[in-house]
Amino acid sequence: MHDATTIEVGWWSEIDEQLIACLRSGPQSTQDLAWKLGMSPTAVTSLLSMLAVEGKVHITGAELAK
């Protein structure tokens, strides 16, 4: 039987893996990643930030908000 923490960690790991898989084809905008993952661009930005802290991705771009 799984406890809630194990399920949550597994869910986050799955999302991280999906995001990393998308990036294997090359750099992409947060908008494109959000569309592919069915998430908001803000959620993708948050995930990218966490992955960058873990040393799994490098964030190489930014632009002014519209």
Rosetta blueprint (number, residue, H / E / L):
1 M L
2 H L
3 D L
4 A H
5 T H
6 T H
7 I H
8 E H
9 V H
10 G H
11 W H
12 W H
13 S H
14 E H
15 I H
16 D H
17 E H
18 Q H
19 L H
20 I H
21 A H
22 C H
23 L H
24 R L
25 S L
26 G L
27 P L
28 Q L
29 S L
30 T H
31 Q H
32 D H
33 L H
34 A H
35 W H
36 K H
37 L H
38 G L
39 M L
40 S L
41 P H
42 T H
43 A H
44 V H
45 T H
46 S H
47 L H
48 L H
49 S H
50 M H
51 L H
52 A H
53 V H
54 E L
55 G L
56 K L
57 V L
58 H L
59 I L
60 T L
61 G L
62 A L
63 E L
64 L L
65 A L
66 K L
